[in-house]
Each structure stands twice: as C-alpha cells, then as structure tokens.
C-alpha cells in the first residue's frame, strides 16, 4: 500500500469518529433516561480521546480514558444509582426552554463556524514535531512546576471537602 | 493531514451541544454531564492550537492536563453536593432546589427574612 492511500484512510476514519462523537453527544443531551446519558458520555469521551491521538497527544489520550471514562463516568453512574427513581422514563427530563435554547445554541454555532472559516484557513499542516512524553514530563516538573503544585493543593482540598460535605449531618 | 479548522469546528459543535444541554436539562446530574462536554470541547481546541500554532514547548498539552484535573475536581464536588441535596429534599431537579428562597413575604419587612427556620418557612 502506498502512503497516500493510508493517509486518505486515516482521514476518513477521523471524520467517522468525529461524526460518531457528535451523534453520541446529541444523544447524551436529548436522552430521556439519564443512565443512558452517562453511557453516552463515556462514548463521547472515548471519541475525544481518539481525536487527541490524531493530534499526536498520546499521553493525554490515555489520561483522558483513565480519568474520565475510568473514574468520572463511574462516579456519575454511582450518583445516578444513589438518587433513586430519577432514572425512570415517565419523568420529563427537559425544561420549558428547549426551543429558545436550541435557537440560541444553533446561532452560536453558526457564528463560531463563520469565524473559524474566516480566520483559520491558512494553517494546513502542523507547526512542529510531536512532543514526547519525556519532554512533557520534563516541562511539567521544571517550567510549569508551580501550576502542577497548585493542582495538587486543589486536589487535596477537593478530597477533604467531598468527605466533609458527603458526611451525614446527624451524629 | 486534517486542517486545523476541522478540529475547531468539531470543538465548536461539541461546545454548542453542551450549552444546549446546560440550558435544557432538568436534573442536576445532566447539567454536570453537559459541563463535562463543554470542557472537552475546550480541550480539543487547546490541543489543536498547540499542534498547529504552538512553539513546541507543550504548553497546550500541560494546560489540557490541568483542565482535565479541574474538571474531575468540579465533577466530584458537584456530585457530592447533589447527594447532599438529595439527602435533604429527595429531589435533584435544578428548578425545584429553592431551599434558600423565601416563599412568603415576612410580615415586617424591616426585620430580615426568618424563612428557613422561622414560621414563614414552607417545606417544599
């Protein structure tokens, strides 16, 4: 196989993945059963992880699957199970603002696509070489060590805060 | 290679769908899921810009890593708050969570509203 055919194949796979991601995102938003919404959220996150792979960000793709699909979606499923009788189909899941929200979101999307088409057409290829995981880790521990430590502080605060809030108020 | 604008358009579509979900969902869990969708759309934009316009120092990827962490933290705190609200009111619909809102105007408006534990409070 020549490389042009492989390139074409990989491009079409990207468009298939992007279409599937958008489809699952729409199902996430309009699904009546909120349990199905959580499953569709996992699908969307995996689609976004494969888009990261197309952008040469392998570490972020793996981290996305580990953190989002492995932890956050599971947490969502736990909370859906804990709040009983919410996930039955008879309860209306959308409020009365559907039409005006649809119009405003579509207008926003139209505007953004116009702006993208007007401004970002002249960048056909990537600017530099792909960054390896080693370089990423070096940058994280030298240049960007202050945000890294701040993030760890935030994680500790969230850990303590979640335990305090979730603890029952009764002795 | 796929051009930059297609990644940006994918991010914009996901962002709009997330905005629609935040505006229309009744249950607070659905709103949190839509917020995760919005954050993912922003992450796609970060990495696409880093790949196409970046200086090669990995700033976009590191920023995305920080955004993922903040998103996880916000989801955890939001879900814990939902559980606490559900424990008190047996309800997670965002439009019905009005525990801190005064239901009846107090008789004497000079005195601050004693609703929550006073005699004017009506439990929903």
Interface residues (C-beta under 8 A of the other chain):
Chain A: X7 X11 X14 X18 X21 X22 X25 X26 X28 X29 X34 X37 X38 X41 X44 X45 X48 X51 X52 X54 X55 X56 X57 X59 X60 X63 X64 X67 X68 X71 X72 X75 X76 X79 X80 X82 X83 X86 X92 X93 X94 X95 X97 X98 X101 X102 X104 X105 X106 X108 X109 X112 X113 X116 X117 X120 X121 X123 X124 X125 X126 X127 X128 X129 X131 X135 X136 X139 X140 X143 X144 X147 X151 X154 X155 X158 X161 X162 X165 X166 X168
Chain B: X1 X2 X3 X4 X5 X6 X7 X8 X9 X10 X12 X13 X14 X15 X16 X17 X18 X19 X20 X21 X23 X24 X25 X26 X27 X29 X30 X32 X33 X34 X36 X37 X40 X43 X44 X47 X48 X50 X51 X52 X53 X54 X55 X56 X57 X58 X59 X61 X62 X64 X65 X66 X68 X69 X70 X71 X72 X73 X75 X76 X77 X79 X80 X81 X82 X83 X84 X86 X87 X92 X95
